[in-house]
């Protein structure tokens, strides 16, 4: 699953790919700052054959990649500096099982490096280019965080509004039937909230608090929900309120809500995966 974005560094468009573990930056694009695009592969090869580069890459892999082949790495390091030594990104990845680099074909194709490694590659272009790259990358992440926060806040607001619809149904249709004492009148609301929690998350609010005591001091499970989960939660609240008005039992409502939650989460996650794959091409 990957999502591609473009940042511009000193008038050069550079692709940033959100891969499975972190952001990767296209160093083929970056190489255009040092030479024309037709010679980008040569720029990368010259960088890779440098002993300092190999030591940096090898150290990074040993920190983050448990499957890294150290013996093959030592062989490359011993060869570094010789006039006959040549190393491509594909060969480095294939021989050492490296994850810090990957090569992509097609649209947005090229050699991509984990942001840590990409910043190191930028040093080989120029210190000024590296500073501008870091600045533009940070700006990208700030913009993405702002957008995600706005979207998440909107979903959270919607789920809270729909919760009011559910509590109104509880007040009108459940509390009189249950005939709770005044000091226990909050119980039906908590029970209905937990009905949704179990249907969607698979656990109650109490179970989440006990499993996350530090987080539970100032928040609840819904504050840590994904945007897709908040979307489904909002829909469940509306469905539950309607079923309460129809007089359906808690057992009937739970089974219906669980089925709805599983179906909608699957649909939203599949749609998100498809969207990410389209952006990757």
N, C-alpha and C positions, 0 to 999 in steps of 0.2 A: 504494500500500500504506500503510494507516494504522491506528493502534491508538489508541483513545480511553481516557483515564483521567480520573478526577474528583479534584480537590483542593478543600478547603473553606477559604475565606479570609473571616474575620469572618462566619461563618455563611452564606456564599454559595457554592453549589457551582459550580465552574468546570471546564469541560472542557479537557483537554490532549490534543492530537492529534499522534501521531507521524507526520509526513508524510515524503515522500521525502528531503528534505534535512536536516530537523531538527524539533524540537518547536515546535508552534504552539499558542497559547493563545486560547481563545474570548473575545474582548473584548466580545462581546454579553452573555455571562454576567457579565463584570466590570462592565459599565455598570449593572447592577442595584444596585451599591453606591452609585451616584450618583443614580439615578432608578428608577422601577418598570420592569419588563421591557417594558411596552408602549411606552416612550419610549427604549429602548436605541438604536434606529437614529438618533434625533435627537442623542443624546449623542455617538455616533460621528461623525456629520456635523459637529457643532460642533467636535469635536476636529480633524477633517480640514481644515476651512477655515482653521485657524490657520497663519500663516506659519511659525512655529517647527516645527510638526508637519511641514509639507510639506518644509522643509529637512532635517529629520531623516530622513524617509522617502526623500527623493531621494538623500541622501548614502549611506544604507544600500544602496539599490538599485544605485548606481554602484559600490559596493564589491563586492557579491555577485552582481550580475545583469548579464551582458555584453549582454543583449538589451533592457535598459532604454532607453526612448525619452526621451532628455534634452530634446529640443525641446518635446515635449508637457508634460514636467515644468516647464520654464521658463515655459510659458504659464500653467499653474496657479499657479505661484509669483507671477507678475505680477498675477494676479487676486486673490490672497489679501489679505484685509483689507477688500475692498470689501463693502458691505452686500448687494449682489446676488449675491455669490459663494457658491455651494453646491456641495458635492462629496460624493458617496457613495463607499463602498468599491468598489462594482462599477464605477463610472465611472473611478475612479483606476486600477483593475486593467486595465480594457479599453483605456483611452487610452494608458497608459504601459507596458503589458506588465509590470507589477510582479509580483514573486513573494513579497514580504514579507507580503502579505495575500491571503487567499482567502475566498470566500463559499461556504458549504455549505448545502444544503437538506435537509429531512427530519429524522430523529432526530439529535440533537446539532448541529442546524443553527445558523447564525449567521455572524458575521464572525470569522475567525481571523487572528491576527497572529503572525509569528515571535517567539520569546521575547524577543529584543532589543527589538522594537517594542512587544510587549505590556507589558514593564516600563516603557517610556516612556509608554504609555497610562495605566498605573497611576498615574503621577505626576499626571495630570490629574484623577484621582479624589481621591487624597490621599496625602501622603507616608507616612502610617501604613499605609494599604492596600497601598502598594507594598512596604513592608518585610515585611509579612505574606505577600504574594504570593510574594516571592523566597524567604522562609523555607520556605513550604509546597512550592514547586516544587523547592527543593534537597532537601527531605525525600523527595519522590517519587522523584527521581533516585537518591538513596542507597539507597532501598528496592529499586528496580529493579536497581541494580548488585549488591546483595546477593543477590537472587533469581537473577540471571543467573550470578553466580559459583558459587552453590550448585549450580545445574543443570549448569553446565559442569564443575565439579569432580566431580559424580556420573558424568557421561559419561566424563570422563577416567579416573576410577577404574575404571569398568567396562571400558574399552578396555585398561587395563593388566592387569586380571585375566584378560581373554580372551587377552591376549598371552602370559600364562603357559601357557595351554592350547596355544597354537600352539608355543611353545618346547619344551614337553614332547613334542609330536608330532615336531618337528624332531630332538630328541635321540634319540628312540626309532627313528625311521624313516629319517632322512636322513643323519645323521652316520656311522653304521656303513657305509652304502652308499657314501658319498663317500670314506671312509677318509682323512679329513684328518689331518695331523700335529697334535699336541697344541697347538702354539702357534698354529695356524690354525683351531682348533675353533670359534671365534666366527663364522667366515665364513658358515656356513649360516643362522645366526640373522639376520645383517645382510641376507643375500640375500633371506630370506623377508619381513623387514620392508620392504625396498625393493620387493618384489613387490606388497605392499599399497599402498605409497606411489604407485607408478606406476599401479596399477589405479584408485585413488581420486583422487589429486591430479594425475596425469599427469607426475610427475617424481620422481627419487630424492632421498634425504636429502642426498646430496653436492651435487646440483644446487641444492637449496634453500639449503644452507650457503654455496655460492659466490655465489648471488644475494643473500644476506642476511647478509653477514659480521658485522655488528654484532649482529644478533639471535641469530645462531648461537653467540655466545660463551657464553650462559647458557641456551639453550633449543633446541628443535627445531621442525620444521614442525607437529607435532601439538599443540604448546602454543599455536599460533595458528589452530587449526582451529575451525570453527563447531560448534555443538551438533549440527546435522544431520550434519556430516561425522564427528564422533566417534561418533555413533550407528551410522552405516554402517560405520565402521572396526571397531567392536566386533563387528558381524555378520560382516564379512569375515574377521576372525581366527578365529572359530568355524568358518566354512565352510572356510577354508584348512586348519585343523587336521584336519577330517574328511576332506578330499580327500587330505591327506598320508597319513593312515592307510589310505586306500583305494588308495594306490600310484599316484595320477595324476601325470603328468609336470608339470614346471613350466610348460610351454607350455599344457597343458590347463587347469591351475589358473588361470593368468593370464587366459586368455580368459573362463573362467567368472566369475572375481572381477571383472573389468572390466564384464561384463554386469550382474552383481548390483549393483555400485557405481553404475553409471549409472541403473539402474532405481530403486534405493532412494533415491538423492539426488533424483531427479525427483519421486518420490511424496511425500517429506517436504517438499520445497520447495513443491510444489503445495498440499499440505495446509496449510502455513503461510500461503500466500497467501490461500487460501479463508477461513481463520480470521481473518486480518487484515481481509478485506473484510466479513465478517459483523460484526465489532466496529465497523467504520466506519459501518455503516448505523444 
